[in-house]
Amino acid sequence: MKKGRIKRNRLVILSGMLSFFFAISEYVTPEYFINYIDVISAAFSFSALATALFLSAFSIIPAFSNSKMVNILQDLGTDKKIMDRLLVATTLFFINSTISFVALLFDSNDNGILSHIIITAWIVTLVMSLTSTFYIISILFKTFDYLND
C-alpha cells in the first residue's frame, strides 16, 4: 500500500498546499472568523465523528470478504486503494480533531503567530481530509455503478 501512496493522493496533497498558501497569505488567525468557537467546535465534532466512522469502516470491510461489494472492489482493483484511502482520511481527521482541540484553547480575538500556525495547520488538515473523503466517495460511487450494471 505504501507504494504509490504519494501518486494516489496527488489531489489531496495539492489541496493541502493550496490551502496552506491561502492561510499564510491571508494571515488567518482566530479573529479572522466571526464565530470562531462555534466553527472550531463544529470542526472538532465533525472530525471526531469522521475518525470513528472511518475506523469502523476500516475494520468492517475486511470482515465481509465474501460480500458482493467487496468482490466488486476486488474486481475493480480498488480494494487495497480504498483501504489505503480510509487509512489516510482517518489519520487526517484524527490530526484535525487534535488540532481543533488545541485551537479551542485560543481566544477568539487572538492574532499571534502561534495561533496563526495552529489555525493554518487546522485549515490544511481539514481541506486535505475532506478531499480524501471525496476520493473515498468516488470509489464507492464507482462500485455502486458497477453493482447496478
Order of alpha helices (4+ residues) and beta strands (2+ residues): alpha-alpha-alpha-alpha-alpha-alpha
